[in-house]
Amino acid sequence: TLRFVQRHWIIVSMLFVFILVSTSIAVGWSLRLSSFQGVQVLDPFLIGEPFWVDMDANLISVDSDSQSITLDWFLYYYCPNGSAPSTADCPDVDIYFDENLLRGQSGQTANNEKPPPIFTINATDYQAYNASNNPDYRVSSPQFRTNVAMTNFYYGGRSAQSYPFDKYTCTLAFFAESISDNSTVPIGIGTTTGIAVGFNAKLDMSISGLASHDVNIKNLVVTRGQVIRMYAILIVIAIWMITITFIMACVVSVFFGKGVRGDILVLPVATLFAFTQLRGTMPGAPNGFGHTTDFVGILPCLALLTFSSIFMTAVFLFRDPEDDSPRW
């Protein structure tokens, strides 16, 4: 009851602070970004093949400005026990990616012909590198990095102007072939890990899968994390609440003649510069001016605060702003 709260206000205050902090941490933890998910149910079925390639992916980063995703790939080549490497039972394998879907140093072609292999697995060197006893580390490790293109062109995508609701798609198309006879070698994704700060990357199951000639198609949908969206929305709401407060103070003081302390009247001028600094705290916001939160928050609020600052500063020229001066 109220009497109990008054008598034990210290305990009640500490309990309230504990509940508030615990709830805030729990909400923040529940909204944390999830790890990259790119494995389908059909991928583990490759285990039934005589030999196959397993690729594990680690998401490094997402760049919305250059519209690219950086992925590290770790390869595992499985052959029948006791098979001789670099033979028909365990052939050398070339791995191919659609190079027109890559960016940067990953390579790009100027045509739509079959691309050169992005990585070659030498079965002899691979078995020596992964030998359980006395592995040979003189050969290169079976891993590589790709910068994969993402775009807002397909499937209801939204550009960086829609921040924090921009949405991109990223398509991976890869396959493997035996070097000796160019026969298809099954390939799939085993595990995926990694978090790109500020982004969620999820596999679109409806348009991903195994195409003809054992070509793997993986379509990823990239969006801002839920906590990033919530933070941007809260910033816009806070800016509007502050702006409305100063507008009401301007109306009461300037137009209705209500006395207000002089130091309150100059606050809108300082707030003009604070808003631009507050915008800079939005995680991953595009450089420059022109995304959604600017149009619905920063721009109109700056305009309103500018006029409010002019009126609340000009009132010093005509009367003492701390004295009441009714207009009607």
TORKOL-4160 file (C-alpha; in steps of 0.2 Angstrom, whole numbers, padded with zeros to 4 digits, m for minus):
328
<pt num="1" X="0000" Y="0000" Z="0000"/>
<pt num="2" X="0005" Y="0018" Z="m0001"/>
<pt num="3" X="0009" Y="0019" Z="0018"/>
<pt num="4" X="0021" Y="0004" Z="0016"/>
<pt num="5" X="0029" Y="0013" Z="0001"/>
<pt num="6" X="0032" Y="0028" Z="0012"/>
<pt num="7" X="0039" Y="0019" Z="0026"/>
<pt num="8" X="0051" Y="0008" Z="0016"/>
<pt num="9" X="0054" Y="0020" Z="0002"/>
<pt num="10" X="0073" Y="0015" Z="0001"/>
<pt num="11" X="0069" Y="m0003" Z="m0002"/>
<pt num="12" X="0055" Y="0001" Z="m0014"/>
<pt num="13" X="0066" Y="0013" Z="m0024"/>
<pt num="14" X="0080" Y="0000" Z="m0025"/>
<pt num="15" X="0067" Y="m0013" Z="m0031"/>
<pt num="16" X="0061" Y="m0002" Z="m0044"/>
<pt num="17" X="0078" Y="0002" Z="m0051"/>
<pt num="18" X="0082" Y="m0016" Z="m0051"/>
<pt num="19" X="0066" Y="m0021" Z="m0061"/>
<pt num="20" X="0069" Y="m0006" Z="m0073"/>
<pt num="21" X="0087" Y="m0011" Z="m0076"/>
<pt num="22" X="0083" Y="m0030" Z="m0078"/>
<pt num="23" X="0069" Y="m0026" Z="m0090"/>
<pt num="24" X="0079" Y="m0015" Z="m0101"/>
<pt num="25" X="0094" Y="m0027" Z="m0102"/>
<pt num="26" X="0081" Y="m0041" Z="m0106"/>
<pt num="27" X="0073" Y="m0031" Z="m0120"/>
<pt num="28" X="0090" Y="m0026" Z="m0127"/>
<pt num="29" X="0096" Y="m0044" Z="m0127"/>
<pt num="30" X="0081" Y="m0051" Z="m0135"/>
<pt num="31" X="0083" Y="m0038" Z="m0149"/>
<pt num="32" X="0101" Y="m0042" Z="m0153"/>
<pt num="33" X="0106" Y="m0047" Z="m0170"/>
<pt num="34" X="0105" Y="m0065" Z="m0175"/>
<pt num="35" X="0119" Y="m0075" Z="m0184"/>
<pt num="36" X="0119" Y="m0077" Z="m0202"/>
<pt num="37" X="0107" Y="m0091" Z="m0208"/>
<pt num="38" X="0111" Y="m0099" Z="m0225"/>
<pt num="39" X="0108" Y="m0118" Z="m0224"/>
<pt num="40" X="0094" Y="m0127" Z="m0231"/>
<pt num="41" X="0087" Y="m0144" Z="m0227"/>
<pt num="42" X="0092" Y="m0151" Z="m0244"/>
<pt num="43" X="0111" Y="m0147" Z="m0241"/>
<pt num="44" X="0114" Y="m0161" Z="m0228"/>
<pt num="45" X="0108" Y="m0174" Z="m0241"/>
<pt num="46" X="0124" Y="m0172" Z="m0250"/>
<pt num="47" X="0132" Y="m0184" Z="m0237"/>
<pt num="48" X="0124" Y="m0198" Z="m0247"/>
<pt num="49" X="0135" Y="m0194" Z="m0262"/>
<pt num="50" X="0152" Y="m0204" Z="m0265"/>
<pt num="51" X="0162" Y="m0188" Z="m0264"/>
<pt num="52" X="0156" Y="m0170" Z="m0262"/>
<pt num="53" X="0161" Y="m0152" Z="m0256"/>
<pt num="54" X="0155" Y="m0144" Z="m0241"/>
<pt num="55" X="0157" Y="m0125" Z="m0239"/>
<pt num="56" X="0155" Y="m0116" Z="m0223"/>
<pt num="57" X="0152" Y="m0098" Z="m0223"/>
<pt num="58" X="0156" Y="m0084" Z="m0211"/>
<pt num="59" X="0148" Y="m0067" Z="m0214"/>
<pt num="60" X="0161" Y="m0053" Z="m0211"/>
<pt num="61" X="0152" Y="m0037" Z="m0216"/>
<pt num="62" X="0138" Y="m0028" Z="m0226"/>
<pt num="63" X="0142" Y="m0012" Z="m0235"/>
<pt num="64" X="0126" Y="m0003" Z="m0239"/>
<pt num="65" X="0135" Y="0011" Z="m0248"/>
<pt num="66" X="0144" Y="m0001" Z="m0261"/>
<pt num="67" X="0130" Y="m0013" Z="m0259"/>
<pt num="68" X="0141" Y="m0028" Z="m0256"/>
<pt num="69" X="0143" Y="m0042" Z="m0243"/>
<pt num="70" X="0159" Y="m0050" Z="m0238"/>
<pt num="71" X="0159" Y="m0068" Z="m0234"/>
<pt num="72" X="0173" Y="m0080" Z="m0229"/>
<pt num="73" X="0172" Y="m0098" Z="m0236"/>
<pt num="74" X="0180" Y="m0113" Z="m0228"/>
<pt num="75" X="0180" Y="m0129" Z="m0239"/>
<pt num="76" X="0179" Y="m0147" Z="m0234"/>
<pt num="77" X="0181" Y="m0161" Z="m0247"/>
<pt num="78" X="0174" Y="m0178" Z="m0243"/>
<pt num="79" X="0180" Y="m0194" Z="m0252"/>
<pt num="80" X="0177" Y="m0212" Z="m0249"/>
<pt num="81" X="0188" Y="m0220" Z="m0236"/>
<pt num="82" X="0204" Y="m0227" Z="m0243"/>
<pt num="83" X="0201" Y="m0219" Z="m0260"/>
<pt num="84" X="0217" Y="m0213" Z="m0269"/>
<pt num="85" X="0217" Y="m0194" Z="m0271"/>
<pt num="86" X="0217" Y="m0186" Z="m0288"/>
<pt num="87" X="0209" Y="m0201" Z="m0296"/>
<pt num="88" X="0192" Y="m0205" Z="m0302"/>
<pt num="89" X="0187" Y="m0210" Z="m0284"/>
<pt num="90" X="0193" Y="m0193" Z="m0277"/>
<pt num="91" X="0196" Y="m0181" Z="m0291"/>
<pt num="92" X="0203" Y="m0163" Z="m0291"/>
<pt num="93" X="0188" Y="m0151" Z="m0291"/>
<pt num="94" X="0186" Y="m0133" Z="m0298"/>
<pt num="95" X="0173" Y="m0122" Z="m0289"/>
<pt num="96" X="0164" Y="m0109" Z="m0299"/>
<pt num="97" X="0154" Y="m0094" Z="m0293"/>
<pt num="98" X="0144" Y="m0083" Z="m0305"/>
<pt num="99" X="0157" Y="m0069" Z="m0306"/>
<pt num="100" X="0144" Y="m0056" Z="m0312"/>
<pt num="101" X="0137" Y="m0057" Z="m0294"/>
<pt num="102" X="0153" Y="m0053" Z="m0286"/>
<pt num="103" X="0162" Y="m0036" Z="m0282"/>
<pt num="104" X="0179" Y="m0029" Z="m0280"/>
<pt num="105" X="0194" Y="m0041" Z="m0280"/>
<pt num="106" X="0183" Y="m0056" Z="m0281"/>
<pt num="107" X="0183" Y="m0054" Z="m0300"/>
<pt num="108" X="0170" Y="m0049" Z="m0313"/>
<pt num="109" X="0168" Y="m0054" Z="m0331"/>
<pt num="110" X="0162" Y="m0044" Z="m0346"/>
<pt num="111" X="0150" Y="m0057" Z="m0353"/>
<pt num="112" X="0138" Y="m0071" Z="m0348"/>
<pt num="113" X="0149" Y="m0086" Z="m0352"/>
<pt num="114" X="0155" Y="m0099" Z="m0340"/>
<pt num="115" X="0167" Y="m0090" Z="m0328"/>
<pt num="116" X="0184" Y="m0097" Z="m0323"/>
<pt num="117" X="0185" Y="m0107" Z="m0307"/>
<pt num="118" X="0186" Y="m0096" Z="m0291"/>
<pt num="119" X="0195" Y="m0110" Z="m0281"/>
<pt num="120" X="0203" Y="m0126" Z="m0286"/>
<pt num="121" X="0204" Y="m0141" Z="m0274"/>
<pt num="122" X="0219" Y="m0152" Z="m0277"/>
<pt num="123" X="0214" Y="m0168" Z="m0269"/>
<pt num="124" X="0232" Y="m0174" Z="m0265"/>
<pt num="125" X="0236" Y="m0158" Z="m0257"/>
<pt num="126" X="0220" Y="m0157" Z="m0247"/>
<pt num="127" X="0222" Y="m0174" Z="m0240"/>
<pt num="128" X="0240" Y="m0170" Z="m0235"/>
<pt num="129" X="0234" Y="m0154" Z="m0227"/>
<pt num="130" X="0220" Y="m0163" Z="m0217"/>
<pt num="131" X="0230" Y="m0178" Z="m0212"/>
<pt num="132" X="0226" Y="m0184" Z="m0195"/>
<pt num="133" X="0244" Y="m0188" Z="m0192"/>
<pt num="134" X="0258" Y="m0176" Z="m0197"/>
<pt num="135" X="0248" Y="m0164" Z="m0208"/>
<pt num="136" X="0257" Y="m0154" Z="m0222"/>
<pt num="137" X="0255" Y="m0136" Z="m0219"/>
<pt num="138" X="0266" Y="m0131" Z="m0234"/>
<pt num="139" X="0251" Y="m0131" Z="m0245"/>
<pt num="140" X="0238" Y="m0117" Z="m0244"/>
<pt num="141" X="0223" Y="m0118" Z="m0233"/>
<pt num="142" X="0206" Y="m0122" Z="m0242"/>
<pt num="143" X="0198" Y="m0106" Z="m0239"/>
<pt num="144" X="0194" Y="m0090" Z="m0249"/>
<pt num="145" X="0185" Y="m0073" Z="m0247"/>
<pt num="146" X="0171" Y="m0066" Z="m0259"/>
<pt num="147" X="0163" Y="m0049" Z="m0260"/>
<pt num="148" X="0146" Y="m0053" Z="m0266"/>
<pt num="149" X="0134" Y="m0040" Z="m0274"/>
<pt num="150" X="0118" Y="m0035" Z="m0266"/>
<pt num="151" X="0104" Y="m0025" Z="m0274"/>
<pt num="152" X="0088" Y="m0016" Z="m0270"/>
<pt num="153" X="0082" Y="m0020" Z="m0288"/>
<pt num="154" X="0072" Y="m0036" Z="m0284"/>
<pt num="155" X="0059" Y="m0043" Z="m0273"/>
<pt num="156" X="0052" Y="m0027" Z="m0266"/>
<pt num="157" X="0070" Y="m0020" Z="m0262"/>
<pt num="158" X="0072" Y="m0002" Z="m0254"/>
<pt num="159" X="0087" Y="0009" Z="m0256"/>
<pt num="160" X="0097" Y="0018" Z="m0243"/>
<pt num="161" X="0085" Y="0032" Z="m0244"/>
<pt num="162" X="0073" Y="0022" Z="m0235"/>
<pt num="163" X="0084" Y="0020" Z="m0220"/>
<pt num="164" X="0081" Y="0012" Z="m0208"/>
<pt num="165" X="0069" Y="0002" Z="m0218"/>
<pt num="166" X="0081" Y="m0002" Z="m0233"/>
<pt num="167" X="0080" Y="m0019" Z="m0240"/>
<pt num="168" X="0092" Y="m0028" Z="m0251"/>
<pt num="169" X="0094" Y="m0045" Z="m0259"/>
<pt num="170" X="0110" Y="m0055" Z="m0263"/>
<pt num="171" X="0111" Y="m0070" Z="m0274"/>
<pt num="172" X="0124" Y="m0084" Z="m0273"/>
<pt num="173" X="0126" Y="m0096" Z="m0288"/>
<pt num="174" X="0139" Y="m0109" Z="m0287"/>
<pt num="175" X="0144" Y="m0126" Z="m0293"/>
<pt num="176" X="0158" Y="m0138" Z="m0293"/>
<pt num="177" X="0166" Y="m0149" Z="m0307"/>
<pt num="178" X="0179" Y="m0163" Z="m0308"/>
<pt num="179" X="0194" Y="m0156" Z="m0317"/>
<pt num="180" X="0198" Y="m0173" Z="m0326"/>
<pt num="181" X="0181" Y="m0175" Z="m0335"/>
<pt num="182" X="0171" Y="m0159" Z="m0331"/>
<pt num="183" X="0158" Y="m0170" Z="m0322"/>
<pt num="184" X="0147" Y="m0162" Z="m0309"/>
<pt num="185" X="0152" Y="m0163" Z="m0291"/>
<pt num="186" X="0139" Y="m0161" Z="m0278"/>
<pt num="187" X="0142" Y="m0145" Z="m0267"/>
<pt num="188" X="0132" Y="m0137" Z="m0253"/>
<pt num="189" X="0133" Y="m0126" Z="m0238"/>
<pt num="190" X="0136" Y="m0135" Z="m0221"/>
<pt num="191" X="0136" Y="m0121" Z="m0208"/>
<pt num="192" X="0134" Y="m0102" Z="m0208"/>
<pt num="193" X="0140" Y="m0090" Z="m0194"/>
<pt num="194" X="0144" Y="m0072" Z="m0192"/>
<pt num="195" X="0135" Y="m0056" Z="m0188"/>
<pt num="196" X="0137" Y="m0040" Z="m0199"/>
<pt num="197" X="0135" Y="m0026" Z="m0186"/>
<pt num="198" X="0118" Y="m0017" Z="m0189"/>
<pt num="199" X="0111" Y="m0030" Z="m0202"/>
<pt num="200" X="0101" Y="m0046" Z="m0203"/>
<pt num="201" X="0105" Y="m0058" Z="m0217"/>
<pt num="202" X="0092" Y="m0072" Z="m0219"/>
<pt num="203" X="0090" Y="m0085" Z="m0232"/>
<pt num="204" X="0074" Y="m0084" Z="m0243"/>
<pt num="205" X="0069" Y="m0102" Z="m0244"/>
<pt num="206" X="0055" Y="m0099" Z="m0257"/>
<pt num="207" X="0068" Y="m0094" Z="m0271"/>
<pt num="208" X="0083" Y="m0104" Z="m0265"/>
<pt num="209" X="0088" Y="m0122" Z="m0269"/>
<pt num="210" X="0096" Y="m0134" Z="m0281"/>
<pt num="211" X="0095" Y="m0130" Z="m0299"/>
<pt num="212" X="0099" Y="m0140" Z="m0314"/>
<pt num="213" X="0117" Y="m0147" Z="m0316"/>
<pt num="214" X="0118" Y="m0146" Z="m0297"/>
<pt num="215" X="0120" Y="m0128" Z="m0297"/>
<pt num="216" X="0116" Y="m0121" Z="m0279"/>
<pt num="217" X="0106" Y="m0105" Z="m0279"/>
<pt num="218" X="0105" Y="m0095" Z="m0262"/>
<pt num="219" X="0095" Y="m0079" Z="m0261"/>
<pt num="220" X="0099" Y="m0069" Z="m0245"/>
<pt num="221" X="0088" Y="m0055" Z="m0239"/>
<pt num="222" X="0097" Y="m0041" Z="m0230"/>
<pt num="223" X="0088" Y="m0029" Z="m0219"/>
<pt num="224" X="0093" Y="m0017" Z="m0204"/>
<pt num="225" X="0092" Y="m0025" Z="m0187"/>
<pt num="226" X="0076" Y="m0023" Z="m0177"/>
<pt num="227" X="0085" Y="m0013" Z="m0164"/>
<pt num="228" X="0092" Y="m0001" Z="m0177"/>
<pt num="229" X="0075" Y="0002" Z="m0183"/>
<pt num="230" X="0068" Y="0005" Z="m0166"/>
<pt num="231" X="0083" Y="0017" Z="m0161"/>
<pt num="232" X="0080" Y="0027" Z="m0177"/>
<pt num="233" X="0061" Y="0029" Z="m0174"/>
<pt num="234" X="0064" Y="0034" Z="m0155"/>
<pt num="235" X="0076" Y="0047" Z="m0161"/>
<pt num="236" X="0063" Y="0054" Z="m0173"/>
<pt num="237" X="0050" Y="0054" Z="m0159"/>
<pt num="238" X="0062" Y="0063" Z="m0147"/>
<pt num="239" X="0066" Y="0076" Z="m0160"/>
<pt num="240" X="0048" Y="0080" Z="m0163"/>
<pt num="241" X="0043" Y="0080" Z="m0144"/>
<pt num="242" X="0057" Y="0093" Z="m0141"/>
<pt num="243" X="0052" Y="0103" Z="m0156"/>
<pt num="244" X="0034" Y="0104" Z="m0151"/>
<pt num="245" X="0039" Y="0109" Z="m0134"/>
<pt num="246" X="0049" Y="0124" Z="m0140"/>
<pt num="247" X="0035" Y="0128" Z="m0152"/>
<pt num="248" X="0022" Y="0129" Z="m0138"/>
<pt num="249" X="0034" Y="0139" Z="m0128"/>
<pt num="250" X="0036" Y="0151" Z="m0143"/>
<pt num="251" X="0017" Y="0153" Z="m0145"/>
<pt num="252" X="0014" Y="0156" Z="m0126"/>
<pt num="253" X="0028" Y="0169" Z="m0124"/>
<pt num="254" X="0028" Y="0178" Z="m0141"/>
<pt num="255" X="0009" Y="0178" Z="m0146"/>
<pt num="256" X="0001" Y="0177" Z="m0129"/>
<pt num="257" X="0013" Y="0187" Z="m0119"/>
<pt num="258" X="0017" Y="0175" Z="m0105"/>
<pt num="259" X="0032" Y="0179" Z="m0096"/>
<pt num="260" X="0046" Y="0166" Z="m0098"/>
<pt num="261" X="0064" Y="0166" Z="m0091"/>
<pt num="262" X="0076" Y="0173" Z="m0104"/>
<pt num="263" X="0088" Y="0158" Z="m0104"/>
<pt num="264" X="0073" Y="0147" Z="m0109"/>
<pt num="265" X="0070" Y="0158" Z="m0125"/>
<pt num="266" X="0088" Y="0155" Z="m0132"/>
<pt num="267" X="0087" Y="0136" Z="m0130"/>
<pt num="268" X="0080" Y="0133" Z="m0148"/>
<pt num="269" X="0096" Y="0141" Z="m0155"/>
<pt num="270" X="0107" Y="0128" Z="m0146"/>
<pt num="271" X="0095" Y="0114" Z="m0150"/>
<pt num="272" X="0097" Y="0118" Z="m0169"/>
<pt num="273" X="0115" Y="0112" Z="m0168"/>
<pt num="274" X="0111" Y="0098" Z="m0156"/>
<pt num="275" X="0099" Y="0090" Z="m0168"/>
<pt num="276" X="0112" Y="0088" Z="m0181"/>
<pt num="277" X="0123" Y="0079" Z="m0169"/>
<pt num="278" X="0109" Y="0068" Z="m0163"/>
<pt num="279" X="0107" Y="0062" Z="m0181"/>
<pt num="280" X="0125" Y="0057" Z="m0182"/>
<pt num="281" X="0121" Y="0044" Z="m0168"/>
<pt num="282" X="0110" Y="0034" Z="m0179"/>
<pt num="283" X="0119" Y="0018" Z="m0183"/>
<pt num="284" X="0124" Y="0015" Z="m0201"/>
<pt num="285" X="0114" Y="0030" Z="m0207"/>
<pt num="286" X="0120" Y="0035" Z="m0225"/>
<pt num="287" X="0132" Y="0050" Z="m0226"/>
<pt num="288" X="0125" Y="0066" Z="m0231"/>
<pt num="289" X="0106" Y="0072" Z="m0230"/>
<pt num="290" X="0092" Y="0064" Z="m0239"/>
<pt num="291" X="0085" Y="0048" Z="m0231"/>
<pt num="292" X="0068" Y="0044" Z="m0223"/>
<pt num="293" X="0071" Y="0050" Z="m0206"/>
<pt num="294" X="0078" Y="0067" Z="m0213"/>
<pt num="295" X="0062" Y="0070" Z="m0222"/>
<pt num="296" X="0050" Y="0065" Z="m0208"/>
<pt num="297" X="0060" Y="0071" Z="m0193"/>
<pt num="298" X="0076" Y="0082" Z="m0195"/>
<pt num="299" X="0071" Y="0093" Z="m0210"/>
<pt num="300" X="0053" Y="0099" Z="m0204"/>
<pt num="301" X="0059" Y="0100" Z="m0186"/>
<pt num="302" X="0074" Y="0111" Z="m0191"/>
<pt num="303" X="0063" Y="0122" Z="m0201"/>
<pt num="304" X="0051" Y="0124" Z="m0186"/>
<pt num="305" X="0065" Y="0127" Z="m0174"/>
<pt num="306" X="0073" Y="0140" Z="m0185"/>
<pt num="307" X="0057" Y="0151" Z="m0185"/>
<pt num="308" X="0054" Y="0148" Z="m0167"/>
<pt num="309" X="0072" Y="0154" Z="m0163"/>
<pt num="310" X="0069" Y="0169" Z="m0173"/>
<pt num="311" X="0053" Y="0174" Z="m0164"/>
<pt num="312" X="0060" Y="0170" Z="m0147"/>
<pt num="313" X="0075" Y="0180" Z="m0150"/>
<pt num="314" X="0067" Y="0195" Z="m0157"/>
<pt num="315" X="0055" Y="0196" Z="m0142"/>
<pt num="316" X="0070" Y="0204" Z="m0133"/>
<pt num="317" X="0069" Y="0219" Z="m0144"/>
<pt num="318" X="0052" Y="0224" Z="m0140"/>
<pt num="319" X="0049" Y="0219" Z="m0121"/>
<pt num="320" X="0056" Y="0211" Z="m0106"/>
<pt num="321" X="0052" Y="0193" Z="m0110"/>
<pt num="322" X="0051" Y="0188" Z="m0091"/>
<pt num="323" X="0036" Y="0200" Z="m0088"/>
<pt num="324" X="0018" Y="0195" Z="m0093"/>
<pt num="325" X="0011" Y="0206" Z="m0107"/>
<pt num="326" X="m0006" Y="0200" Z="m0112"/>
<pt num="327" X="m0011" Y="0202" Z="m0130"/>
<pt num="328" X="m0029" Y="0200" Z="m0128"/>
